Amino acid sequence: MVQTHYDQMTSALDWKDPARVRITACELVLAWQQVEAAFIRFIESTPMGLGLGPKTKRERLALTGSNYFMKDLFRHALDETSTWTTSRDELRALRVILRWLHERLQLWSVVELPVLFSQRVRRTK
């Protein structure tokens, strides 16, 4: 689902369509939040004594990579839209939305979880 919205946003950027960029950017972040919510449910269902350790390394790596590509796409969109010839108000509104969504991707991410106390204790034993 994230890949589909990512591709749609790239297409909207290629077409220089501010309305499509705004819509697909919002859909992309929503899809990403659903992926992160699934990861949170996975964490919830992990038995307390197991921590997150190596069992989640693959999932966390995939989420971290996806988050990086999405943030890069938003940076690209912000750069790209500055060259578009459209109304100033529409362009300003689009840039505010893109900047806000880009910041949310940086602030609201569970993929860079700190090492949990239970993992540190087990490693030192």
C-alpha positions as CSV (number, residue, x, y, z in Angstrom):
1,M,0.0,0.0,0.0
2,V,2.8,2.4,0.8
3,Q,4.5,1.7,-2.5
4,T,1.3,2.4,-4.4
5,H,0.9,5.9,-2.8
6,Y,4.6,6.6,-3.2
7,D,4.3,5.9,-6.9
8,Q,1.2,8.0,-7.2
9,M,2.9,10.9,-5.5
10,T,5.9,10.6,-7.8
11,S,3.5,10.6,-10.8
12,A,1.7,13.7,-9.4
13,L,5.1,15.4,-9.1
14,D,6.0,14.5,-12.7
15,W,2.7,16.0,-13.9
16,K,3.2,19.1,-11.7
17,D,-0.3,18.7,-10.3
18,P,-0.5,20.5,-6.9
19,A,-3.9,19.0,-6.0
20,R,-2.7,15.4,-6.7
21,V,0.5,16.0,-4.9
22,R,-1.4,17.2,-1.8
23,I,-3.8,14.3,-1.8
24,T,-1.2,11.6,-2.5
25,A,1.1,13.1,0.1
26,C,-1.6,12.8,2.7
27,E,-2.5,9.3,1.6
28,L,1.2,8.3,1.7
29,V,1.6,9.5,5.3
30,L,-1.6,7.8,6.3
31,A,-0.4,4.5,4.8
32,W,2.9,4.9,6.6
33,Q,1.1,5.5,9.9
34,Q,-0.8,2.2,9.3
35,V,2.4,0.4,8.8
36,E,3.8,1.8,12.0
37,A,0.6,1.0,13.8
38,A,1.1,-2.6,12.7
39,F,4.6,-2.6,14.0
40,I,3.3,-1.2,17.4
41,R,0.8,-4.1,17.5
42,F,3.7,-6.5,16.9
43,I,5.6,-4.9,19.8
44,E,2.5,-5.3,22.0
45,S,2.1,-8.9,21.2
46,T,5.8,-9.7,21.9
47,P,6.2,-11.5,25.2
48,M,7.7,-9.2,27.8
49,G,10.8,-11.2,28.5
50,L,11.8,-11.4,24.8
51,G,12.3,-7.7,24.2
52,L,12.6,-6.7,20.6
53,G,16.2,-7.9,19.9
54,P,17.3,-9.6,16.7
55,K,13.8,-11.0,16.0
56,T,12.7,-7.6,14.8
57,K,15.9,-6.6,13.0
58,R,14.6,-7.3,9.5
59,E,11.3,-5.5,10.2
60,R,13.0,-2.5,11.7
61,L,15.4,-2.3,8.8
62,A,12.6,-2.4,6.2
63,L,10.7,0.3,8.1
64,T,13.7,2.5,8.6
65,G,14.5,2.2,4.8
66,S,10.9,3.0,3.9
67,N,10.9,6.0,6.2
68,Y,14.1,7.3,4.7
69,F,12.8,7.0,1.1
70,M,9.5,8.8,2.1
71,K,11.4,11.7,3.8
72,D,13.6,11.9,0.7
73,L,10.5,12.1,-1.5
74,F,9.0,14.9,0.6
75,R,12.3,16.8,0.4
76,H,12.3,16.3,-3.4
77,A,8.7,17.5,-3.6
78,L,9.5,20.6,-1.6
79,D,12.4,21.4,-4.0
80,E,10.4,20.5,-7.1
81,T,7.3,22.6,-6.2
82,S,9.4,25.7,-5.8
83,T,9.9,25.8,-9.6
84,W,6.2,25.3,-10.5
85,T,4.2,28.1,-12.2
86,T,1.0,28.0,-10.3
87,S,-0.8,30.5,-8.1
88,R,1.2,31.7,-5.2
89,D,-1.5,30.9,-2.7
90,E,-1.9,27.4,-3.9
91,L,1.8,26.8,-4.0
92,R,2.2,28.3,-0.5
93,A,-0.5,26.0,0.9
94,L,1.0,22.9,-0.8
95,R,4.4,23.7,0.6
96,V,3.0,24.2,4.1
97,I,1.3,20.8,3.9
98,L,4.4,19.0,2.5
99,R,6.7,20.6,5.1
100,W,4.2,19.6,7.9
101,L,4.0,16.0,6.7
102,H,7.7,15.8,6.2
103,E,8.2,16.9,9.8
104,R,5.7,14.3,11.0
105,L,7.6,11.5,9.3
106,Q,10.7,12.6,11.3
107,L,9.0,13.0,14.6
108,W,6.5,10.2,14.7
109,S,8.5,7.1,14.0
110,V,8.8,4.0,16.2
111,V,11.3,2.3,13.9
112,E,14.3,3.9,15.7
113,L,13.3,2.5,19.1
114,P,16.0,2.7,21.8
115,V,17.5,-0.5,23.1
116,L,15.0,-1.7,25.8
117,F,16.2,-2.3,29.3
118,S,15.4,-6.0,29.1
119,Q,17.7,-6.3,26.1
120,R,20.6,-4.5,27.9
121,V,20.3,-6.7,30.9
122,R,20.4,-9.9,28.8
123,R,23.4,-8.8,26.8
124,T,25.5,-8.0,29.9
125,K,24.8,-11.4,31.6
